[in-house]
Amino acid sequence: MEFIENEVKEVGPGVWIRVAVDNISWCDLGNAGVVIDALEDPEQADVVRGLVKETTGQDIKWVINTHWDKDHIACNPQWRREGATVIAHQFCAAAAGAWEGRPDISFSDHAVLRGTDDKRIQMHWMGGTHTAWDTILYLSHAKVLHIADLFGWGLIPCQPTPRKIARLREVLSEILVFDADVVICGHGPTATIGHIRRFLEYFDDMLEFVTPLAAEGKSVEEIEEQVPAPEDMHDWWRFTDWKHKKNIELISTFSLEGRGEVEAAQAT
């Protein structure tokens, strides 16, 4: 999977991303510039503002945070001081408290930010796996879907528990129904809906094969020998470097009770 650090590219009409370990994206709604997420380094605020102006001709009027992890919110305070309005899920607003970068507008389940003509960003809360805050953004006019850290190029986005496993399947299954040509992740290259579908298959296979081996007391290294990374995922960004092994570790940390619940669920 090609990864060019700090590559700026248009992934849909008026929708841009700077691809990096920590991605940032933005779009032109016709009457305003909108930035999605706000990085980990506040010193990037001026850089991103310049890229938005250069590519769209717009100033930053809106900032949407997909969730409230520190690597997604650092530029909020400066952009807010400069007049941008911050939007995030209500759980983010509760977590922010009186912090200078706090949301100005929050929502519960769904919200829509409308621009000119048919341009709009639909926000859908899908928390309960990676974080309680997770929101996906759908730009239907551009067929672009932003799912932040719900997809990490093969990395399981949470510590698996029976409850989170069920919720992750639910969330990713809902993502599959969107009509999107491009999927923006929080980190690394852009993806497709097909990549999400393949990850779900991989996730189910990992639960099936890793869980009993971990229950036998096998080490992560021993399990990796018996459950290698699938060949068709070898080109996924950093997957064979460390993510597949990390997934084995995550699944291996199930409690005995949790393993029993998962096995019972798989048998039904």
C-alpha positions, 0 to 999 in steps of 0.5 A: 500500500503506497504511503507518501509522507505529507502527500497532499491530494484531492480524494473527491471533488473539493475534498483533500487530505494530507497523508501522514502518520497522523492524517488531516483532511479538509473540504470546500463546502462552497461557502466555507472551508471545513477541517476534519480533525486537528492533529497532535502538533499545535504548530501545524495550525498555520501550515494546515490553514495555508493548505486549505487556502491554497487548495480551496480558496477558503478560510477555515470556518468549521472544524469537525473532530471525529473523536477526542484523542489528543492526536486529533484535537491539538490545533483546535484552540488556535483555529477557534481563536481565529474564528472557526466553530468546532463541532463534535459529539456531545461526549467530546464536549463533556470530556473537553470541559472548559478547555480552550479547544472545546466544541462550540456545537455538539450533537447526540446521534446525527448532524448535518453541516450544509454548504452550497448546492448539494454539498454537505457533511453528514455526521453519524455517532458510532462510538463504543469500540475505539472510543466512546466518541467516534463519529464518521463523516459522509460527504455524499456529493464527493462519495468520500467517507471519513471513519478516523480510527475505526479502521487502522489498516488491519489493526484491531481498533480496540481491546477486544471484549465480548461487548466491544466485539459485537459493537465493532461488527455492528459499526463496521457493518453499518460502514459497509452500506455507504456509497463511497469511492474513498475512505479516509482513515485517521492514519496512513493511506486512504482505503476503500469499502472493500478494505473494510469488508476484508478486515471484518473477514480477517477479524472473524478468522482471528477470533476463531483461530487465535482464541483457542490457541491463547487459551492453551497458553501459547505465546504470541510468537507461537500463535503467529507461526500457526496464524500468519498474516494473510498474503493478500494483506501483506501490502496493507500499511505497516500490517506485517511490520507489527499490526498482525502481531499486535492483534494476536496480543490483543486477542490473547489478553481476553480473560478466561470468562471473556474467551468463554463468552466469545466461544459461546457466541460463535457457536450460536 
